[in-house]
């Protein structure tokens, strides 16, 4: 359970990092809100490979984190 929670957190952080990178902040003042923009961006990400790329980066980060934890445990046990 904790493992999947960690994976979810890492993927969410990855999506946030990708979505915030280099774009200026803006407020949506449309009558219907910006929900359609978000849906279209999600749809585009699924079809142009950005979502798979972000998910792969998240999986790679989780694997690197686990390797680091194992090294830390091994180092602590050797003391």
N, CA, C and O atoms as a GROMACS GRO file, in nm:
protein
  316
    1UNK      N    1   0.083  -0.119   0.000
    1UNK     CA    2   0.000   0.000   0.000
    1UNK      C    3   0.087   0.125   0.000
    1UNK      O    4   0.064   0.218  -0.078
    2UNK      N    5   0.188   0.128   0.087
    2UNK     CA    6   0.276   0.244   0.093
    2UNK      C    7   0.352   0.260  -0.038
    2UNK      O    8   0.378   0.372  -0.082
    3UNK      N    9   0.386   0.148  -0.099
    3UNK     CA   10   0.461   0.152  -0.225
    3UNK      C   11   0.381   0.223  -0.333
    3UNK      O   12   0.434   0.308  -0.405
    4UNK      N   13   0.254   0.188  -0.346
    4UNK     CA   14   0.170   0.250  -0.450
    4UNK      C   15   0.143   0.397  -0.418
    4UNK      O   16   0.131   0.480  -0.508
    5UNK      N   17   0.134   0.427  -0.289
    5UNK     CA   18   0.115   0.566  -0.250
    5UNK      C   19   0.237   0.648  -0.290
    5UNK      O   20   0.224   0.760  -0.340
    6UNK      N   21   0.355   0.592  -0.268
    6UNK     CA   22   0.479   0.661  -0.305
    6UNK      C   23   0.487   0.679  -0.456
    6UNK      O   24   0.526   0.786  -0.504
    7UNK      N   25   0.451   0.577  -0.530
    7UNK     CA   26   0.452   0.586  -0.676
    7UNK      C   27   0.355   0.696  -0.722
    7UNK      O   28   0.389   0.776  -0.809
    8UNK      N   29   0.237   0.700  -0.663
    8UNK     CA   30   0.139   0.802  -0.698
    8UNK      C   31   0.188   0.942  -0.668
    8UNK      O   32   0.168   1.034  -0.747
    9UNK      N   33   0.253   0.958  -0.553
    9UNK     CA   34   0.306   1.089  -0.515
    9UNK      C   35   0.415   1.132  -0.611
    9UNK      O   36   0.418   1.248  -0.654
   10UNK      N   37   0.505   1.041  -0.646
   10UNK     CA   38   0.614   1.075  -0.737
   10UNK      C   39   0.559   1.112  -0.875
   10UNK      O   40   0.606   1.207  -0.936
   11UNK      N   41   0.461   1.037  -0.923
   11UNK     CA   42   0.402   1.067  -1.054
   11UNK      C   43   0.331   1.202  -1.050
   11UNK      O   44   0.342   1.281  -1.144
   12UNK      N   45   0.259   1.229  -0.941
   12UNK     CA   46   0.190   1.359  -0.929
   12UNK      C   47   0.290   1.473  -0.927
   12UNK      O   48   0.268   1.576  -0.991
   13UNK      N   49   0.400   1.457  -0.854
   13UNK     CA   50   0.503   1.560  -0.850
   13UNK      C   51   0.564   1.579  -0.989
   13UNK      O   52   0.593   1.691  -1.030
   14UNK      N   53   0.583   1.468  -1.060
   14UNK     CA   54   0.637   1.477  -1.196
   14UNK      C   55   0.544   1.555  -1.288
   14UNK      O   56   0.589   1.639  -1.366
   15UNK      N   57   0.413   1.528  -1.278
   15UNK     CA   58   0.317   1.603  -1.359
   15UNK      C   59   0.318   1.750  -1.324
   15UNK      O   60   0.312   1.836  -1.411
   16UNK      N   61   0.326   1.779  -1.194
   16UNK     CA   62   0.330   1.919  -1.152
   16UNK      C   63   0.456   1.988  -1.205
   16UNK      O   64   0.450   2.101  -1.253
   17UNK      N   65   0.567   1.918  -1.196
   17UNK     CA   66   0.693   1.978  -1.243
   17UNK      C   67   0.687   2.005  -1.393
   17UNK      O   68   0.735   2.108  -1.439
   18UNK      N   69   0.629   1.913  -1.469
   18UNK     CA   70   0.618   1.933  -1.612
   18UNK      C   71   0.519   2.043  -1.647
   18UNK      O   72   0.541   2.119  -1.742
   19UNK      N   73   0.412   2.052  -1.572
   19UNK     CA   74   0.310   2.150  -1.606
   19UNK      C   75   0.348   2.292  -1.561
   19UNK      O   76   0.299   2.389  -1.618
   20UNK      N   77   0.435   2.304  -1.462
   20UNK     CA   78   0.472   2.437  -1.412
   20UNK      C   79   0.596   2.492  -1.480
   20UNK      O   80   0.622   2.612  -1.471
   21UNK      N   81   0.672   2.409  -1.546
   21UNK     CA   82   0.799   2.450  -1.599
   21UNK      C   83   0.793   2.559  -1.704
   21UNK      O   84   0.746   2.535  -1.816
   22UNK      N   85   0.838   2.677  -1.671
   22UNK     CA   86   0.856   2.784  -1.767
   22UNK      C   87   0.731   2.856  -1.812
   22UNK      O   88   0.742   2.949  -1.892
   23UNK      N   89   0.616   2.819  -1.767
   23UNK     CA   90   0.494   2.886  -1.809
   23UNK      C   91   0.458   2.995  -1.708
   23UNK      O   92   0.468   2.972  -1.587
   24UNK      N   93   0.417   3.110  -1.756
   24UNK     CA   94   0.374   3.213  -1.661
   24UNK      C   95   0.240   3.176  -1.599
   24UNK      O   96   0.158   3.108  -1.661
   25UNK      N   97   0.219   3.220  -1.478
   25UNK     CA   98   0.093   3.193  -1.410
   25UNK      C   99  -0.017   3.278  -1.473
   25UNK      O  100   0.008   3.390  -1.517
   26UNK      N  101  -0.137   3.225  -1.477
   26UNK     CA  102  -0.248   3.302  -1.530
   26UNK      C  103  -0.376   3.264  -1.456
   26UNK      O  104  -0.386   3.155  -1.400
   27UNK      N  105  -0.469   3.353  -1.457
   27UNK     CA  106  -0.599   3.327  -1.398
   27UNK      C  107  -0.700   3.307  -1.510
   27UNK      O  108  -0.696   3.377  -1.612
   28UNK      N  109  -0.788   3.213  -1.493
   28UNK     CA  110  -0.889   3.187  -1.594
   28UNK      C  111  -1.013   3.270  -1.564
   28UNK      O  112  -1.070   3.259  -1.455
   29UNK      N  113  -1.053   3.351  -1.658
   29UNK     CA  114  -1.172   3.433  -1.636
   29UNK      C  115  -1.280   3.404  -1.739
   29UNK      O  116  -1.361   3.490  -1.772
   30UNK      N  117  -1.281   3.284  -1.789
   30UNK     CA  118  -1.383   3.244  -1.885
   30UNK      C  119  -1.512   3.208  -1.812
   30UNK      O  120  -1.511   3.174  -1.693
   31UNK      N  121  -1.621   3.216  -1.883
   31UNK     CA  122  -1.751   3.187  -1.823
   31UNK      C  123  -1.758   3.041  -1.777
   31UNK      O  124  -1.806   3.014  -1.667
   32UNK      N  125  -1.711   2.949  -1.860
   32UNK     CA  126  -1.718   2.807  -1.827
   32UNK      C  127  -1.595   2.759  -1.752
   32UNK      O  128  -1.586   2.641  -1.721
   33UNK      N  129  -1.502   2.846  -1.724
   33UNK     CA  130  -1.380   2.806  -1.656
   33UNK      C  131  -1.280   2.746  -1.752
   33UNK      O  132  -1.299   2.753  -1.874
   34UNK      N  133  -1.176   2.690  -1.700
   34UNK     CA  134  -1.068   2.637  -1.783
   34UNK      C  135  -1.066   2.485  -1.786
   34UNK      O  136  -0.963   2.424  -1.816
   35UNK      N  137  -1.177   2.424  -1.756
   35UNK     CA  138  -1.184   2.278  -1.752
   35UNK      C  139  -1.154   2.219  -1.890
   35UNK      O  140  -1.081   2.121  -1.900
   36UNK      N  141  -1.210   2.277  -1.995
   36UNK     CA  142  -1.187   2.224  -2.130
   36UNK      C  143  -1.039   2.234  -2.169
   36UNK      O  144  -0.986   2.143  -2.234
   37UNK      N  145  -0.973   2.343  -2.129
   37UNK     CA  146  -0.830   2.353  -2.158
   37UNK      C  147  -0.753   2.239  -2.093
   37UNK      O  148  -0.665   2.178  -2.154
   38UNK      N  149  -0.789   2.211  -1.969
   38UNK     CA  150  -0.722   2.103  -1.896
   38UNK      C  151  -0.750   1.968  -1.962
   38UNK      O  152  -0.659   1.887  -1.978
   39UNK      N  153  -0.874   1.945  -1.999
   39UNK     CA  154  -0.909   1.818  -2.064
   39UNK      C  155  -0.836   1.803  -2.198
   39UNK      O  156  -0.788   1.695  -2.231
   40UNK      N  157  -0.829   1.912  -2.275
   40UNK     CA  158  -0.760   1.906  -2.404
   40UNK      C  159  -0.611   1.882  -2.385
   40UNK      O  160  -0.549   1.810  -2.463
   41UNK      N  161  -0.553   1.943  -2.281
   41UNK     CA  162  -0.411   1.921  -2.255
   41UNK      C  163  -0.386   1.775  -2.214
   41UNK      O  164  -0.291   1.713  -2.261
   42UNK      N  165  -0.473   1.722  -2.128
   42UNK     CA  166  -0.461   1.582  -2.088
   42UNK      C  167  -0.472   1.489  -2.210
   42UNK      O  168  -0.395   1.395  -2.224
   43UNK      N  169  -0.570   1.517  -2.296
   43UNK     CA  170  -0.589   1.437  -2.416
   43UNK      C  171  -0.464   1.445  -2.505
   43UNK      O  172  -0.417   1.343  -2.556
   44UNK      N  173  -0.412   1.565  -2.522
   44UNK     CA  174  -0.291   1.583  -2.603
   44UNK      C  175  -0.172   1.508  -2.544
   44UNK      O  176  -0.095   1.446  -2.617
   45UNK      N  177  -0.158   1.514  -2.412
   45UNK     CA  178  -0.046   1.445  -2.347
   45UNK      C  179  -0.055   1.294  -2.369
   45UNK      O  180   0.047   1.227  -2.386
   46UNK      N  181  -0.177   1.241  -2.368
   46UNK     CA  182  -0.193   1.097  -2.388
   46UNK      C  183  -0.158   1.056  -2.530
   46UNK      O  184  -0.111   0.944  -2.552
   47UNK      N  185  -0.179   1.144  -2.626
   47UNK     CA  186  -0.161   1.107  -2.766
   47UNK      C  187  -0.027   1.148  -2.826
   47UNK      O  188   0.012   1.093  -2.929
   48UNK      N  189   0.044   1.240  -2.764
   48UNK     CA  190   0.172   1.280  -2.823
   48UNK      C  191   0.292   1.225  -2.745
   48UNK      O  192   0.407   1.257  -2.777
   49UNK      N  193   0.266   1.143  -2.643
   49UNK     CA  194   0.376   1.076  -2.573
   49UNK      C  195   0.426   1.146  -2.448
   49UNK      O  196   0.510   1.091  -2.378
   50UNK      N  197   0.378   1.268  -2.419
   50UNK     CA  198   0.427   1.338  -2.300
   50UNK      C  199   0.388   1.266  -2.172
   50UNK      O  200   0.464   1.267  -2.076
   51UNK      N  201   0.269   1.206  -2.169
   51UNK     CA  202   0.225   1.138  -2.047
   51UNK      C  203   0.312   1.015  -2.020
   51UNK      O  204   0.354   0.993  -1.907
   52UNK      N  205   0.338   0.936  -2.123
   52UNK     CA  206   0.424   0.818  -2.106
   52UNK      C  207   0.564   0.859  -2.062
   52UNK      O  208   0.625   0.794  -1.977
   53UNK      N  209   0.614   0.967  -2.120
   53UNK     CA  210   0.746   1.017  -2.083
   53UNK      C  211   0.748   1.060  -1.936
   53UNK      O  212   0.844   1.030  -1.864
   54UNK      N  213   0.644   1.128  -1.890
   54UNK     CA  214   0.636   1.172  -1.750
   54UNK      C  215   0.624   1.052  -1.657
   54UNK      O  216   0.684   1.049  -1.550
   55UNK      N  217   0.546   0.952  -1.697
   55UNK     CA  218   0.529   0.833  -1.613
   55UNK      C  219   0.659   0.753  -1.606
   55UNK      O  220   0.692   0.699  -1.501
   56UNK      N  221   0.732   0.746  -1.717
   56UNK     CA  222   0.861   0.677  -1.716
   56UNK      C  223   0.959   0.750  -1.624
   56UNK      O  224   1.033   0.686  -1.549
   57UNK      N  225   0.959   0.883  -1.630
   57UNK     CA  226   1.046   0.961  -1.542
   57UNK      C  227   1.010   0.936  -1.396
   57UNK      O  228   1.098   0.925  -1.312
   58UNK      N  229   0.881   0.927  -1.367
   58UNK     CA  230   0.837   0.897  -1.230
   58UNK      C  231   0.882   0.759  -1.185
   58UNK      O  232   0.929   0.743  -1.073
   59UNK      N  233   0.868   0.660  -1.273
   59UNK     CA  234   0.914   0.524  -1.238
   59UNK      C  235   1.064   0.522  -1.216
   59UNK      O  236   1.112   0.457  -1.123
   60UNK      N  237   1.139   0.592  -1.302
   60UNK     CA  238   1.284   0.598  -1.286
   60UNK      C  239   1.322   0.663  -1.153
   60UNK      O  240   1.416   0.619  -1.086
   61UNK      N  241   1.249   0.768  -1.115
   61UNK     CA  242   1.276   0.834  -0.987
   61UNK      C  243   1.249   0.741  -0.870
   61UNK      O  244   1.324   0.740  -0.773
   62UNK      N  245   1.141   0.664  -0.878
   62UNK     CA  246   1.109   0.570  -0.771
   62UNK      C  247   1.218   0.464  -0.760
   62UNK      O  248   1.260   0.430  -0.650
   63UNK      N  249   1.263   0.411  -0.873
   63UNK     CA  250   1.369   0.310  -0.872
   63UNK      C  251   1.498   0.366  -0.814
   63UNK      O  252   1.566   0.299  -0.736
   64UNK      N  253   1.532   0.489  -0.852
   64UNK     CA  254   1.653   0.552  -0.798
   64UNK      C  255   1.640   0.573  -0.648
   64UNK      O  256   1.736   0.553  -0.573
   65UNK      N  257   1.522   0.613  -0.604
   65UNK     CA  258   1.498   0.632  -0.460
   65UNK      C  259   1.514   0.500  -0.385
   65UNK      O  260   1.573   0.496  -0.277
   66UNK      N  261   1.462   0.393  -0.441
   66UNK     CA  262   1.474   0.261  -0.375
   66UNK      C  263   1.619   0.216  -0.369
   66UNK      O  264   1.663   0.161  -0.268
   67UNK      N  265   1.694   0.238  -0.478
   67UNK     CA  266   1.836   0.202  -0.475
   67UNK      C  267   1.909   0.281  -0.368
   67UNK      O  268   1.994   0.226  -0.297
   68UNK      N  269   1.878   0.410  -0.357
   68UNK     CA  270   1.940   0.493  -0.254
   68UNK      C  271   1.906   0.441  -0.115
   68UNK      O  272   1.993   0.434  -0.028
   69UNK      N  273   1.780   0.404  -0.093
   69UNK     CA  274   1.741   0.350   0.037
   69UNK      C  275   1.818   0.222   0.069
   69UNK      O  276   1.863   0.204   0.182
   70UNK      N  277   1.832   0.135  -0.030
   70UNK     CA  278   1.906   0.010  -0.008
   70UNK      C  279   2.051   0.038   0.029
   70UNK      O  280   2.106  -0.025   0.119
   71UNK      N  281   2.113   0.134  -0.040
   71UNK     CA  282   2.252   0.169  -0.008
   71UNK      C  283   2.262   0.228   0.131
   71UNK      O  284   2.358   0.201   0.203
   72UNK      N  285   2.164   0.309   0.170
   72UNK     CA  286   2.166   0.368   0.303
   72UNK      C  287   2.149   0.260   0.410
   72UNK      O  288   2.215   0.263   0.513
   73UNK      N  289   2.060   0.164   0.384
   73UNK     CA  290   2.041   0.053   0.479
   73UNK      C  291   2.168  -0.029   0.490
   73UNK      O  292   2.208  -0.067   0.600
   74UNK      N  293   2.232  -0.057   0.378
   74UNK     CA  294   2.356  -0.136   0.379
   74UNK      C  295   2.466  -0.061   0.454
   74UNK      O  296   2.541  -0.120   0.531
   75UNK      N  297   2.474   0.070   0.431
   75UNK     CA  298   2.576   0.152   0.499
   75UNK      C  299   2.549   0.156   0.650
   75UNK      O  300   2.642   0.145   0.730
   76UNK      N  301   2.422   0.172   0.688
   76UNK     CA  302   2.387   0.175   0.831
   76UNK      C  303   2.415   0.041   0.898
   76UNK      O  304   2.458   0.036   1.013
   77UNK      N  305   2.389  -0.068   0.826
   77UNK     CA  306   2.412  -0.201   0.882
   77UNK      C  307   2.560  -0.230   0.897
   77UNK      O  308   2.598  -0.309   0.984
   78UNK      N  309   2.644  -0.170   0.814
   78UNK     CA  310   2.787  -0.198   0.821
   78UNK      C  311   2.856  -0.122   0.934
   78UNK      O  312   2.971  -0.152   0.967
   79UNK      N  313   2.790  -0.025   0.993
   79UNK     CA  314   2.850   0.052   1.102
   79UNK      C  315   2.849  -0.021   1.231
   79UNK      O  316   2.896   0.032   1.332
   0.00000   0.00000   0.00000
